[in-house]
Amino acid sequence: MSARTLLVELFTEELPPKALRRLGEAFAEGIHRSLASGGYLAPVADSPRGHQPWTWFATPRRLAVSIPQVLDVAPDEPIVDKLMPVKVARTPDGRPSEALAKKLATFGRAHLATGSLDATEGPDRIYVDSDGKADYVYLRRLARGLPLSSGLQRALDDAIDGLPIPKVMSYPGPGAYWNAEKFVRPAHRLVALHGADVVPVTALGLAAGRTTGGHRFLGRRDVEIATADAWAPTLEAEGKVVPSFDARRAAIEAQLAKAAQGDRAIAPDALLDEVTSLVEWPVVYAGTFDPAFLAVPQECLILTMQQNQKYFALTDDDGRMRARFLLVSNLATEDPAAIIAGNERVLRARLADAKFFYDQDRRQRLDARLPKLASVVYHNKLGSQGERVMRLRAIARAIAPAVGADPVLAERAATLAKADLVTDMVGEFPELQGTMGRYYALHDGESPAVADAVAQHYWPRYAGDALPEGPVAQAVALADKLETLAGLFGLGQTPTGDKDPFGLRRAALGVVRILVERKLALPLADAIAAAFAAFHAVAAVKPAVAELEGFILDRLRGYLREQGGTANQVEALIARQPSTLASLPERLAAVQAFEALPEAAALAAANKRIVNILKKSGAESAPAVDRALLADGAEHDLYLAFQTLGPAVDASCDAGDYASALKALATAKPVVDRYFDDVMVMADDAAVRANRLALLSGVSATMNRVADISKL
């Protein structure tokens, strides 16, 4: 039994670039996982995984994996089979029964039935043991390890079946005249090498060999691989292919930085991955375009380059776009002039289209486009985008004062927020909705606050995204999300499980983040009420206020947990049903500091006891504390202590100093403890009982001013 490197490669037509990374990783992981489960990987003592790491490869025309220390034969594996009860397996004279002989014959171990029930022969034997209820006869046998060809065949079949293929193609296999094979793209060659030996496996009608294909134009058509370890260096040297996806990506990034010549290449991860998936031998060239195109908003130019041509735009240190671009070619040549000129010509046409859209759009004001929104469907039960805009206007105007926004500007921004949906530029590039609305609003002479709100009312669009900056933008952003939430909750179209086709969880989290992180004094209940009020004319929408509030509070719980709060700390805050969410981070920090105090546990327990007493007493509590009914000692001391603590806690909370408020409560521990030691709250005298409940009600209100500490 020997361990050598295993190399498996599937050589195909050009694979879909946006799926290449996933396909490469899944192909390699599937083969590795199957071989590991079959015992084909030699154990390595000092490896955290128990074996040497494996390497995945993916180019536009191949998926491959290299796994070191793979055994040529799997280890023998002991197997124990529970056969039958002893009373069935043994004859009256104690010999093995005919039933046992037949059972053993099915395992190819009939010879073991000729002796006693404890017979032993080599690695196989039968024996008696209890399963906890009765004695059974067991067969212990040694399954011989299968050769690598068997294990790899299974691994290859499983890996191909489990690939995340976007769309399957049917194509004629080798020697076939009909669509006999199905794969993401037609496969042409299969390489399977264990050290220097070809492993005799098949896949997609192909028999494994040692010959792969090089670069279409730069390398050899047929590249013969001597050993598994030689595959990558041979492919690179003779085939002009960089097989490692990560190595190609790193090479592209390095060449982009060099070709930028001090400027900054805009290289988002998605574009880098896609370009890496399009080339096998990457070479970066620089091109130019007419500076006149820089009059078009640079977002349009960048998106045109990235989406249509897979180019990298360049900006200076201040973020201003240059009239240069970088392209990644699959051809290395001493004179790239023809390549550069061809790409410049194609880009010129693309940029001319963008300039045309921009110029045409500016010929008509945004507000003149509003009637067209009536023909754009928003939701089959909620009407058109035009009807939606009317609701956005009402919500934005209603909540504007609470967020410090001018209601007139907020309503104007809400009116124009969706108008760019019917422009040519957004029709070509939907990703620019909002962005183009801002440019067009400024061109029309709208207030900068209105124009910014048109762009930012979609924010935050994803986790960690920026929040709208000005009060007007915040009002419209909240209106946009609340309208979506109220409309769909009112229709009963709430998220189920992991399905959220309308992005309601994202919208609710956006509401939470804007209210909390922008420190807005808008009560959540008022915001929800304003949202449902905007649907008064839509009969299908029911006022699901409680359901929506609970949904948003669930997102708030998750948000606070991400800020470091424990489940109990978060519940302590939410149980107080805060009217506004702006102070919650400070309250959370105060609760965390309070919980670290030595008095915290006792006070939380005492507060929980108070809450339970008040809950069970119902309406017995007096409206106010009568000092004449207070007993001397512990009861009177508790009253005096909270007469002093109450105003101090209120003052600290009003100043936003929640930590000081909770720290002050810690001084009350001795009087609270003594009160419960010395005083019977539920006294027989009804007046005394009502007075004591009134005292505890005041104590509870002060103790829970910041958070419900009984939840701790």
Stockholm file with secondary structure:
# STOCKHOLM 1.0

chainA/1-712         MSARTLLVELFTEELPPKALRRLGEAFAEGIHRSLASGGYLAPVADSPRGHQPWTWFATPRRLAVSIPQVLDVAPDEPIVDKLMPVKVARTPDGRPSEALAKKLATFGRAHLATGSLDATEGPDRIYVDSDGKADYVYLRRLARGLPLSSGLQRALDDAIDGLPIPKVMSYPGPGAYWNAEKFVRPAHRLVALHGADVVPVTALGLAAGRTTGGHRFLGRRDVEIATADAWAPTLEAEGKVVPSFDARRAAIEAQLAKAAQGDRAIAPDALLDEVTSLVEWPVVYAGTFDPAFLAVPQECLILTMQQNQKYFALTDDDGRMRARFLLVSNLATEDPAAIIAGNERVLRARLADAKFFYDQDRRQRLDARLPKLASVVYHNKLGSQGERVMRLRAIARAIAPAVGADPVLAERAATLAKADLVTDMVGEFPELQGTMGRYYALHDGESPAVADAVAQHYWPRYAGDALPEGPVAQAVALADKLETLAGLFGLGQTPTGDKDPFGLRRAALGVVRILVERKLALPLADAIAAAFAAFHAVAAVKPAVAELEGFILDRLRGYLREQGGTANQVEALIARQPSTLASLPERLAAVQAFEALPEAAALAAANKRIVNILKKSGAESAPAVDRALLADGAEHDLYLAFQTLGPAVDASCDAGDYASALKALATAKPVVDRYFDDVMVMADDAAVRANRLALLSGVSATMNRVADISKL
#=GR chainA/1-712 SS CCEEEEEEEEEESCCCGGGHHHHHHHHHHHHHHHHHHTTCBCCCTTCTTSSCCCEEEEETTEEEEEEEEEESBCCCEEEEEEEEEHHHHBCTTSSBCHHHHHHHHHTTCGGGGGSCTTCEETTEEEEEEECSSSEEEEEEEEECCCBHHHHHHHHHHHHHHTCCCSSCEEECCTTCSSCCEEESSCEEEEEEEETTEECCCEETTEECBSEECCCTTTSCSSEECSSSTTHHHHHHHHHCCCCCHHHHHHHHHHHHHHHTTTSEECCCHHHHHHHHTTCSSCEEEEEECCGGGGGSCHHHHHHIIIIIICCEEEECTTSCEEEEEEEEESCCCSCTHHHHHHHHHHHHHHHHHHHHHHHHHTTSCTGGGGGGGGGSEEETTTEEHHHHHHHHHHHHHHHTGGGTCCHHHHHHHHHHTTGGGGSHHHHHCGGGTTHHHHHHHHHTTCCHHHHHHHHHTTCCCSTTCCCCCSHHHHHHHHHHHHHHHHHHHHTTCCCBTTBCTTCHHHHHHHHHHHHHHTTCCCCHHHHHHHHHHTTTTCTTCCCCHHHHHHHHHHHHHHHHHHTTCCHHHHHHHHTTCCSCSTTHHHHHHHHHHHHTSTTHHHHHHHHHHHHHHHHHHTTCSCSSCCGGGCCTTHHHHHHHHHHHHHHHHHHHHHTTCHHHHHHHHGGGHHHHHHHHHHCCSSCSSHHHHHHHHHHHHHHHHHHTSSSCGGGC
#=GC SS_cons         CCEEEEEEEEEESCCCGGGHHHHHHHHHHHHHHHHHHTTCBCCCTTCTTSSCCCEEEEETTEEEEEEEEEESBCCCEEEEEEEEEHHHHBCTTSSBCHHHHHHHHHTTCGGGGGSCTTCEETTEEEEEEECSSSEEEEEEEEECCCBHHHHHHHHHHHHHHTCCCSSCEEECCTTCSSCCEEESSCEEEEEEEETTEECCCEETTEECBSEECCCTTTSCSSEECSSSTTHHHHHHHHHCCCCCHHHHHHHHHHHHHHHTTTSEECCCHHHHHHHHTTCSSCEEEEEECCGGGGGSCHHHHHHIIIIIICCEEEECTTSCEEEEEEEEESCCCSCTHHHHHHHHHHHHHHHHHHHHHHHHHTTSCTGGGGGGGGGSEEETTTEEHHHHHHHHHHHHHHHTGGGTCCHHHHHHHHHHTTGGGGSHHHHHCGGGTTHHHHHHHHHTTCCHHHHHHHHHTTCCCSTTCCCCCSHHHHHHHHHHHHHHHHHHHHTTCCCBTTBCTTCHHHHHHHHHHHHHHTTCCCCHHHHHHHHHHTTTTCTTCCCCHHHHHHHHHHHHHHHHHHTTCCHHHHHHHHTTCCSCSTTHHHHHHHHHHHHTSTTHHHHHHHHHHHHHHHHHHTTCSCSSCCGGGCCTTHHHHHHHHHHHHHHHHHHHHHTTCHHHHHHHHGGGHHHHHHHHHHCCSSCSSHHHHHHHHHHHHHHHHHHTSSSCGGGC
//
